[in-house]
Amino acid sequence: MEKLHQAEFNLITMEYQKVAATLSGMSTTQMNDDDTKMEYLFIKGYLFALSDYPTSDAVFCFDQILNGLDEEHQTIFSQLAYVGMGIAYEHEENFERADFYFSKMPRLLANYPSQDADIDNIWKTLTLLFYTGNYYSYRNDFETGNKLLKTLIKISSQQHVTFYVARAKFRLARNFKTQHVASRLVDEAIQDAYAFARFNNNQKLIARINDYQQN
């Protein structure tokens, strides 16, 4: 599981080549318990969904969770699979299908329990919040997107977890810019995003922030 936790962190920081390298040579046949299998399939599915792999490859990973390992949809992995499906269809610009999967999440996440959760579930909750908030932001539903991203930042502050804060702040900055919010708030969000990206050594995001500011 230690390798999978490192792969999950690399997924957060967008180091997709490192994720692929960690997962290479691994398979569910080598794993003894369902949670480990679902962790592997969730990470592999997100890698496929966020990269230039066929959508069907990502969907197959998530399908193994939803229609195999967690058929009763009792674990957080099912929620991750729904969002992963949404990401995969968003990536190929099939927004009708993406909307279907993402639409399950805002009401659920508005009241998602974070108190007393273990760090592993907190990371996964933040993943759900970020990608759902990012999707609704991309679709110009800023009310939903901003609310989810601000919830992510609040939970991160409460739990002293910083990994997603930089990406959430950067997305909020772009939302604020499009919404014509006061430039002071846009600048603050950008500065926060850059500071947290440096703190977590997220070089991919630092490059994106620099490109955004220059252009």
N, C-alpha and C positions, 0 to 999 in steps of 0.2 A: 504493500500500500504506500510505502514511502515514495517510490518512484511515481506512482499515480498522483500523489499530492504535489510533487514537484511539477509534474506535467500540468496539473490544474493551475498552479501558480503561473507557469509559462503561458498558459492559455489566457489568463487575466492580463498579462503584460504583452500579449500579442506576439510572443516568440514562437510562431507556429512551426518553424523548422525544428526547434528544440522539442516541441511536443511530439512531432512525427518521429524524431530520433528516439525518444523515450519509449514510444508505443511500439516501435518496430521490434519484431520478434516476440511480442506478447500476444496472447489470445485468451479467450474465455475458457478454453479447454484446460488451461494451466491453473485455473482459479477454482478454489474450493467452495466459496460462499457467494450467495447472490449479490450481496452489497458490493463486493469487490468487482464482480462481473458488471454490475450496473454503473459503478464508478468508471470503469474502463470504457464501456459503451457510450456513456455520457460525454466523456472527454474526446473520444474518437469521433463521435457524431458531430460535436461542435467544431473540431478541427476540420472535418469535411465540409460542414455548413459554412464556415467562415473562409474557406480557401476555395481554390478552383477545382474541386472534385465534383463529379456528377451528383446532382441532388439525390438521386436514388441511393447512393452510398450512405449519405447521412440518414436518409429516411429508414434504411434497413437497420442501422444502429438503434435508432429510437424505437422502431417497431419491435425490436427484441425486448425492449424494456416494457413498452405499453401492452404488448400482446403475448408476453412470455414471462419475464421475470417479475413483473409487477402488474399482473392482469387486474387486480382489484384496485390499482392506483392508490395505494396506501402510503407510498413513500414520496419523498421530495424528488426522487428520480423521475417520476411520471410528470411532475410539473416541469422539470428541466427538459424532458423529452418533448413536451408540447411547445415550449419556447424554442427548442432546437429545431423542431419542424418549421416553426415560423421563420427562424433565421434562414434556413435552407431555401424556403420558397421566396423570402425577401431577396436573397442573393440572386435568384434567377428572375426577379421582378414579376413573380406570379403573386400579385398582391391579394387576389381573391382568396387564395389558399393561406397566405401569410396572415391575413386578417382573421381567418377562422381560428387559427391556433393562438395567435396573440390575444384575441378577444376574450379568451378564458381567464386571462391573468389579472387585469387591473383591479377588479373587485376583490379577488382572492388576496392580492398582494397588499391592498390597502389596510388589511387587518392581519397581516402575516405575523405570527408570533416570533419575536426575537429574544425576549427575555428568557434567561435560563437555557437558551439553546447552546449546543456545543459549537466549537469554532468551525468544525466541518460544515455543519448546517448553516451557520452564519455566512460562510463563503458562498454556499449554494444559493441562499436567499438573496444575497447581493448580486449574484449572477442573473437570477430571475429579474430582479428590479432593474439592473442596468440594461439588459438587452430588450426588455419590454419598454422601458422608458425611452431607450434609443430609437426603437421602432416607431413609437407614436410621435416622437420628435421629428423623425424623418418624414412621416406622413403629415406633418404640420398640425397635429393635434397637440398643441403645446400645453394645454391645460392638463391633459393626462400625462404627457411626457414629463413635464416639469414636476408634477406631484410625485411621480414614482422616483425620479432622480433625487429629489429633496428627501424623500423617505430613505433612500439608500444612504445619503450623507448623514442623516440623523442616526440611523442604526450603526453606521461606521463609527460615528463619534461616541455613541453609547458603549460600543463593544471594543473601542480602541483598535480598530482594524482600518488600515488606510488604502488597501490595494486597489479598490475601485474608485476611490474619491477623485483621483486625477481625471479619469475618463468621464466621470459624471460631471465634474466641474467644467471640463472642456465642452461637453455636449450642451450644458446649460448656457455657457458663454455664447455658443452659436445660436441657441434658441433665443436668448435675450437680444442678440444682434438682429435676428430676423423679426422679432417682435417690436423692435425699436424701443427697447427698454433703455433707461439712462445709461450713457456710455461708461459712467463710473462703475456700474454693476457689471457690465461686460468686462471691463478691465480687471476688476477684482476677481471675477471667476477665472479669467485667463491666468492671472498671476497665481491664484491658488492651484490651478491645474498644473502649471509648470513646476511649482514648488513641490507638490506631492509626487509628480512624475520623477523629479530629481531624487526625492527621498527614497523612492522605491526602485530607482535605477531603471525606469521604463524608457529605454532609448527610443523605441518605436513611437511612443506618444510624444516625447520631446521633439522628435523630428516633425511630427504632424503639427504640433503647436507652432514651431518655428515657421513652417511653410504657411500656415494660416495667417500668422502675423505679417509675414512678408508680402502676402498676396491680397 
